[in-house]
Amino acid sequence: MVALAQPRSTAEPQSRGWRSPARWLEAQDLGRGYWVFFSSAFFFDAGFATYFFLFNLYLLDYHFNERSIGLIGGALTFGTLLGTLPAGVLAQRLGLRSLLFFCFISAPLLNALRALWIWEPAQIAIAFLAGLAMCIWGVCYLPAIARLTGEKNRTAAYSLTFAASIGTSVLGGIVCGYLPRWLAAAGFTLPPARVKLLILLAACGIALAALLPLAFLRIPSRRAEGDVETGSARRWAGLLQIHPFLRRYLPLMAVWSAVLAAFTPFANVYLQRELHIPLSRIGLIFSVTQIVQLGMGLLTPLIVRATSLMHSIVGMQIAAAVSLGCMAVAWSSTLAIALYLAFAAAQWMCTPGLYNLLMNETPDEQRSAAAAMTLFCNALAGSIATAGTGALITRLGYKPVLLGIAAIALVTALLFHLLIVPQQRNPGEKRPSLCAGEGQG
């Protein structure tokens, strides 16, 4: 610590950051509050990353097709849609920590029930309720990290949080893929569906463990002076008169979310049904995907520093679109898998940047509302995209549908470049208020 307090040349921190991840991490100056929150996010994301990897393959064992999977996934996202704005209001009234406690209890229990009750109408209904519970995480974690960090280390904080969920998913993918073989070698002859059920329930238990670190978390309250309930109501009413940044950001972010929701829920089904890859290899591919995404997530702050936040986002969106389009016409399963890994890495690198952009352009007292609006629009677009894509795949097959998704992704990237880049505020400029009639934040 003494060495850190001594004067150093301007080139030294940067070179050490490249040579030593520990020194880079120390330079971010992330406090105790962030690391406690990171621990909760670690368990919650690890559990549900494994759960959502395996769940659609679990439904295939019970002869659900893409249409049914799309309806169930759409119901989950539609629940997220309807719960997002109320969750944003509750976050302001009750506080982020209280709402996270409810999320960490209800979401694992509801998703465990989804794994136990295999009946399509029940699946749709419980998925809707699970979406209501899980939307709280999306509404709360963005402003929570923003409050626990500063603008200088926020990109690193988001990247570390995303990267941690990926890293823990690596082990989950290996277990999901190879556990049936391991059990068979040990003399246990459980049906494949039963093995998947045990993994799904264990994943819900891991997510439930997020409650333990949360008990030690204190999230700072940074209400603006005079921010009484009438002020909160005024901000929510003012959000109807959207600030120019959100007028451009929200529709484009919703379309980008629709692109991801149109393919991601069907990725493992595509690998199994279209490319005829066995579960053990799908689990290995999933784990490799997580490793690639982990590395790309950790590189995101360096790429942003070398280019700019918006240019890095647009570049990765274009890379994701090209990878998905090429995957649709790939002539071998090996090439398709490689392109799938490229798509997963590129689209994952966009996510911290897009949310960091939203938080940077939003005043602190309005971040919960802005996050809720963003997730509301994302969920609306995602629920339509998931349900619609399932029906289209059933009718047309994967190739034309994936080509269409890739084309939409490419157009979205170009629109981000044309509409968002020129509107970004200069460094040091004050953030304008999102609500009409309010002063600058």
Secondary structure as GFF3:
##gff-version 3
##sequence-region A 1 441
A	DSSP	alpha_helix	2	5	.	.	.	ID=ss1
A	DSSP	alpha_helix	11	19	.	.	.	ID=ss2
A	DSSP	alpha_helix	21	27	.	.	.	ID=ss3
A	DSSP	alpha_helix	32	61	.	.	.	ID=ss4
A	DSSP	alpha_helix	66	94	.	.	.	ID=ss5
A	DSSP	alpha_helix	96	116	.	.	.	ID=ss6
A	DSSP	alpha_helix	120	148	.	.	.	ID=ss7
A	DSSP	alpha_helix	154	185	.	.	.	ID=ss8
A	DSSP	alpha_helix	192	208	.	.	.	ID=ss9
A	DSSP	alpha_helix	211	214	.	.	.	ID=ss10
A	DSSP	alpha_helix	229	238	.	.	.	ID=ss11
A	DSSP	alpha_helix	244	263	.	.	.	ID=ss12
A	DSSP	three_ten_helix	264	266	.	.	.	ID=ss13
A	DSSP	alpha_helix	267	273	.	.	.	ID=ss14
A	DSSP	alpha_helix	279	306	.	.	.	ID=ss15
A	DSSP	alpha_helix	309	328	.	.	.	ID=ss16
A	DSSP	alpha_helix	333	360	.	.	.	ID=ss17
A	DSSP	three_ten_helix	364	366	.	.	.	ID=ss18
A	DSSP	alpha_helix	367	396	.	.	.	ID=ss19
A	DSSP	alpha_helix	398	419	.	.	.	ID=ss20
A	DSSP	three_ten_helix	421	423	.	.	.	ID=ss21
###
